[in-house]
Each structure stands twice: as structure tokens, then as C-alpha cells.
């Protein structure tokens, strides 16, 4: 792995943290994510992640504008889909929405792994 790849991945993971675990994720967004509805706040949350990815990719790699658009689009749609799916899963199966139960933590781990793999894919795309 090149130094640029390592820095890019580190900053993409920091951006993910900022988008999910700071006030950038409002109470309304978190509530919608937990239920998988309404879609508007989840989409706004995904848009925040997409913008953060765009800023990081641009600042670190300065790729072609089409690659930035691709990275932003990939992040938006995958983040929206993953968060919506996890919320619907918990809404339909309460065992996945209860932090006191192991399935909740498994679902959260799979969700975060999927988001991380998307970020690795974005890094690979823009560094090709």
C-alpha cells in the first residue's frame, strides 16, 4: 500500500466517524435510521457522508472530476441503502434493534464492515 493510499483510507474512516458519531448525525437522522423510515432524513445523512467523502478524496488525491462524482455517488447510494436496510431489519425484527441482544451487535458490526468495504472500494477507484 502506498503512503497516499494509507492516508486516504485513514481520512475516509475519520470522515465516516464524523458522519455517524458526531452532531453531524442529528437526532432526527438517527431516529429515521433506527426505523428505516422516513427516507428523507436517511438520505440527508447519506448526503453528509457523500460530501465528506468528496472533500477527502479531493483534498488527498485531486482526481479527475468524474472520479470525484463517482466516489460521491457510490458513497451516497450505498450509505443510503445500508442504513435503510439495517433500520428496516430492526423495525421488522426487534431482536436486531435491541442493544441488549447479541444480534443487534452482529448487525451493527456487519453494517460497519459493509461501510468500511465501500470506503476501501472508493479508495481503490480513485487511486487506479
Backbone bond lengths (Angstrom), bond angles and torsions (degrees), N, CA, C in turn:
res aa  C-N    CA-C-N  psi(-1)  N-CA   C-N-CA  omega(-1)  CA-C   N-CA-C  phi
1 X - - - 1.452 - - 1.519 107.94 -
2 X 1.301 115.38 134.96 1.458 119.80 178.78 1.527 109.88 -77.44
3 X 1.311 115.26 163.35 1.456 120.42 177.01 1.531 110.40 -60.13
4 X 1.336 116.79 -41.95 1.461 120.66 179.64 1.528 111.04 -61.16
5 X 1.321 117.06 -40.60 1.465 120.60 178.98 1.523 110.86 -64.10
6 X 1.312 116.78 -43.06 1.460 120.62 178.97 1.518 112.01 -62.83
7 X 1.321 116.44 -43.92 1.466 120.90 178.71 1.525 109.89 -65.02
8 X 1.322 116.70 -44.02 1.462 120.29 179.73 1.521 110.65 -59.95
9 X 1.320 117.31 -48.38 1.468 119.77 179.58 1.522 111.47 -61.50
10 X 1.321 117.01 -43.55 1.465 119.90 179.57 1.529 110.77 -58.50
11 X 1.322 116.88 -46.13 1.460 119.92 -178.85 1.533 112.13 -70.83
12 X 1.325 117.85 -32.92 1.461 119.52 174.98 1.532 110.84 -64.31
13 X 1.332 116.89 -39.06 1.464 119.84 177.94 1.523 111.27 -69.52
14 X 1.314 117.84 -36.69 1.467 120.68 174.90 1.525 109.64 -63.51
15 X 1.329 116.90 -43.65 1.464 120.80 178.52 1.528 110.28 -60.31
16 X 1.324 116.47 -40.65 1.467 120.18 178.56 1.530 110.14 -62.24
17 X 1.322 116.38 -44.84 1.465 120.49 177.03 1.531 110.68 -57.94
18 X 1.329 115.96 -47.34 1.467 119.78 -178.83 1.526 111.60 -60.41
19 X 1.313 117.04 -40.17 1.458 120.99 -178.39 1.519 113.85 -71.97
20 X 1.327 117.04 -28.14 1.467 120.29 -175.88 1.525 114.62 -101.17
21 X 1.323 117.84 -31.96 1.466 119.69 -166.69 1.524 114.27 -124.02
22 X 1.312 117.51 24.24 1.464 122.62 176.13 1.524 107.81 -133.08
23 X 1.321 118.60 177.91 1.475 119.74 178.94 1.531 115.05 -60.59
24 X 1.330 118.63 -7.01 1.467 119.06 172.81 1.530 110.97 -62.31
25 X 1.322 116.61 -23.83 1.468 121.82 173.32 1.526 106.69 -98.87
26 X 1.323 116.31 101.31 1.464 121.31 -176.34 1.532 110.84 -71.54
27 X 1.320 114.93 164.96 1.463 120.41 177.79 1.534 110.67 -58.99
28 X 1.314 116.72 -37.82 1.473 120.48 179.25 1.537 111.00 -65.05
29 X 1.321 115.90 -41.47 1.466 119.45 177.68 1.524 110.46 -64.55
30 X 1.323 116.87 -45.14 1.467 120.67 -178.95 1.524 111.16 -62.68
31 X 1.333 117.22 -39.55 1.455 120.85 178.20 1.533 110.49 -64.64
32 X 1.324 116.21 -44.92 1.470 119.88 178.94 1.522 111.01 -63.95
33 X 1.333 116.70 -41.17 1.468 120.00 178.01 1.522 111.03 -61.39
34 X 1.331 117.01 -39.15 1.460 120.96 -178.30 1.524 112.11 -65.82
35 X 1.338 117.04 -29.46 1.466 121.65 -178.04 1.527 112.48 -101.08
36 X 1.324 116.15 -17.45 1.456 119.74 -174.09 1.518 111.87 77.48
37 X 1.336 116.73 16.08 1.463 121.86 -179.24 1.532 108.69 -167.44
38 X 1.313 118.17 152.49 1.460 128.04 -6.40 1.529 111.21 -71.47
39 X 1.285 114.38 161.23 1.458 120.78 -174.52 1.529 113.10 -71.51
40 X 1.324 118.17 -30.95 1.471 121.50 -177.05 1.517 114.12 -53.88
41 X 1.343 119.45 -53.60 1.463 119.58 179.36 1.533 113.39 -64.64
42 X 1.324 116.53 -31.25 1.471 119.64 176.90 1.523 109.12 -68.53
43 X 1.321 117.35 -40.73 1.464 121.48 177.85 1.525 110.86 -64.83
44 X 1.324 117.48 -40.07 1.463 120.06 176.72 1.520 110.75 -62.86
45 X 1.320 116.18 -41.12 1.468 121.08 176.21 1.530 110.41 -60.41
46 X 1.331 116.70 -45.06 1.470 120.85 178.97 1.528 110.80 -64.40
47 X 1.329 117.02 -35.86 1.462 121.04 177.81 1.529 111.03 -64.73
48 X 1.319 117.32 -40.25 1.470 120.72 176.21 1.524 109.76 -59.63
49 X 1.325 116.88 -44.80 1.469 120.30 177.27 1.522 111.13 -61.80
50 X 1.318 116.99 -42.22 1.464 121.05 -179.30 1.524 110.98 -63.18
51 X 1.321 116.68 -42.22 1.471 120.10 178.28 1.527 110.18 -64.09
52 X 1.323 117.12 -43.41 1.473 120.05 178.44 1.531 110.79 -60.59
53 X 1.321 117.33 -42.62 1.463 120.85 177.30 1.521 110.22 -62.34
54 X 1.322 117.13 -43.67 1.467 120.37 178.74 1.517 112.26 -60.23
55 X 1.316 117.07 -42.59 1.466 121.15 179.01 1.524 110.56 -63.68
56 X 1.326 116.73 -47.07 1.469 120.25 -178.87 1.520 111.20 -63.26
57 X 1.320 116.73 -48.75 1.463 120.68 -178.44 1.526 110.49 -60.44
58 X 1.314 116.82 -43.33 1.468 120.83 -179.65 1.517 111.27 -65.67
59 X 1.320 117.06 -45.57 1.469 120.95 -176.62 1.524 112.38 -66.51
60 X 1.313 117.33 -35.92 1.464 119.22 -173.19 1.515 113.13 -94.10
61 X 1.329 117.74 -36.24 1.467 118.40 -173.68 1.523 114.34 -111.92
62 X 1.320 117.63 -21.27 1.455 122.64 -177.05 1.539 111.86 46.67
63 X 1.350 116.05 54.94 1.467 118.95 -177.29 1.520 112.09 -79.95
64 X 1.294 114.25 177.10 1.456 122.15 172.85 1.532 109.05 -54.68
65 X 1.329 118.45 141.80 1.472 120.70 -179.71 1.529 113.94 -54.82
66 X 1.314 117.95 -31.94 1.462 120.04 178.53 1.530 111.11 -67.54
67 X 1.339 117.11 -33.10 1.462 119.31 176.34 1.524 110.81 -69.43
68 X 1.318 116.70 -37.29 1.472 119.87 176.18 1.526 108.88 -62.21
69 X 1.327 116.62 -47.50 1.462 120.80 178.72 1.528 110.64 -59.51
70 X 1.315 116.56 -41.26 1.465 120.46 178.14 1.518 111.74 -62.74
71 X 1.338 116.57 -45.55 1.469 120.80 179.89 1.522 110.89 -62.43
72 X 1.322 116.29 -44.32 1.468 121.40 -179.77 1.531 109.99 -64.08
73 X 1.314 117.13 -43.38 1.468 121.04 -179.78 1.526 111.56 -64.88
74 X 1.311 116.01 -45.39 1.471 120.15 178.74 1.524 109.85 -59.19
75 X 1.327 116.50 -47.15 1.463 119.95 -178.88 1.523 111.26 -62.96
76 X 1.331 117.26 -44.66 1.469 119.51 -178.93 1.525 111.23 -60.01
77 X 1.319 116.68 -54.90 1.464 119.72 -173.18 1.518 112.75 -68.62
78 X 1.329 117.95 -39.09 1.464 118.62 179.32 1.526 110.75 -71.41
79 X 1.321 117.51 -39.38 1.462 119.40 -180.00 1.530 109.81 -65.13
80 X 1.314 116.03 -44.26 1.464 120.41 177.54 1.535 110.23 -58.09
81 X 1.305 116.83 -49.88 1.467 120.82 -177.87 1.511 113.44 -63.74
82 X 1.317 116.88 -44.75 1.468 119.89 -179.17 1.519 111.60 -65.30
83 X 1.325 117.36 -45.04 1.462 119.99 -178.91 1.523 111.58 -68.33
84 X 1.327 117.00 -39.02 1.462 120.16 176.79 1.526 110.28 -62.78
85 X 1.330 116.48 -46.95 1.464 120.71 -178.05 1.522 111.01 -61.75
86 X 1.328 117.84 -46.35 1.462 120.59 -179.30 1.528 110.37 -62.10
87 X 1.323 117.12 -40.94 1.461 120.15 177.86 1.510 112.60 -63.83
88 X 1.322 117.03 -44.08 1.472 120.41 178.81 1.521 110.67 -65.30
89 X 1.339 116.53 -38.18 1.459 120.23 177.92 1.525 110.17 -58.95
90 X 1.337 116.81 -46.46 1.460 120.57 179.22 1.519 112.65 -67.68
91 X 1.322 117.52 -35.19 1.465 120.75 179.65 1.528 111.42 -68.20
92 X 1.312 116.54 -35.22 1.471 120.39 -177.75 1.525 112.36 -88.20
93 X 1.322 116.06 -24.64 1.463 121.67 -178.52 1.526 107.86 -131.75
94 X 1.332 118.36 90.24 1.469 121.31 -172.86 1.529 115.04 -54.84
95 X 1.319 118.03 -21.59 1.463 119.93 178.35 1.533 110.98 -61.19
96 X 1.353 116.82 -28.16 1.464 120.99 179.36 1.527 112.35 -83.79
97 X 1.322 117.76 -6.27 1.465 121.89 -179.46 1.527 112.42 -108.72
98 X 1.305 117.12 -0.23 1.470 122.08 -175.96 1.522 110.75 -103.36
99 X 1.355 117.88 107.35 1.469 120.02 -178.79 1.528 114.26 -61.61
100 X 1.319 116.70 -12.70 1.456 120.46 176.62 1.516 113.74 -83.44
101 X 1.326 116.42 -1.45 1.468 120.81 -178.38 1.521 110.33 -117.28
102 X 1.303 116.14 143.40 1.466 121.64 -178.32 1.530 113.59 -57.39
103 X 1.335 120.53 -40.27 1.470 119.31 -179.54 1.530 113.55 -57.70
104 X 1.325 117.46 -31.14 1.470 119.97 176.11 1.518 110.27 -58.44
105 X 1.323 116.30 -47.71 1.470 121.01 -176.62 1.522 111.49 -70.22
106 X 1.320 116.64 -34.04 1.466 119.55 175.34 1.526 109.95 -64.93
107 X 1.330 116.56 -45.73 1.468 120.28 178.97 1.523 110.95 -62.54
108 X 1.334 116.88 -42.28 1.463 119.81 178.01 1.528 110.63 -62.81
109 X 1.327 116.94 -42.02 1.465 120.35 178.55 1.511 112.51 -63.30
110 X 1.334 117.15 -43.27 1.470 120.90 178.06 1.525 109.78 -63.73
111 X 1.328 116.48 -41.79 1.467 121.41 178.19 1.529 110.71 -59.62
112 X 1.312 117.21 -48.79 1.461 120.06 -178.35 1.534 111.25 -68.62
113 X 1.327 117.02 -35.91 1.472 119.92 174.89 1.523 110.48 -61.85
114 X 1.321 117.61 -44.23 1.466 120.98 179.79 1.525 110.72 -62.19
115 X 1.346 117.18 -44.52 1.464 119.83 177.14 1.524 110.84 -60.32
116 X 1.327 116.69 -40.89 1.469 120.71 -179.74 1.522 111.72 -65.09
117 X 1.319 116.53 -41.29 1.467 119.78 179.12 1.524 111.18 -65.43
118 X 1.319 116.90 -34.93 1.472 120.03 175.26 1.529 109.29 -62.07
119 X 1.326 117.14 -43.72 1.469 120.37 -179.93 1.525 111.25 -64.16
120 X 1.320 117.36 -38.44 1.468 120.56 176.16 1.533 109.23 -63.35
121 X 1.333 117.14 -41.94 1.468 120.70 177.42 1.521 112.21 -62.76
122 X 1.319 116.42 -40.81 1.479 120.29 177.93 1.527 109.52 -63.13
123 X 1.325 117.01 -43.81 1.461 120.08 178.59 1.524 110.51 -59.97
124 X 1.328 116.97 -44.45 1.463 120.63 179.01 1.528 110.61 -62.19
125 X 1.315 116.99 -41.43 1.465 121.34 179.66 1.511 112.16 -60.50
126 X 1.324 117.36 -49.49 1.462 119.36 -174.22 1.526 112.38 -77.80
127 X 1.323 117.50 -17.38 1.474 119.26 179.56 1.519 112.90 -97.18
128 X 1.325 118.63 0.01 1.467 121.56 -179.58 1.511 110.82 -63.47
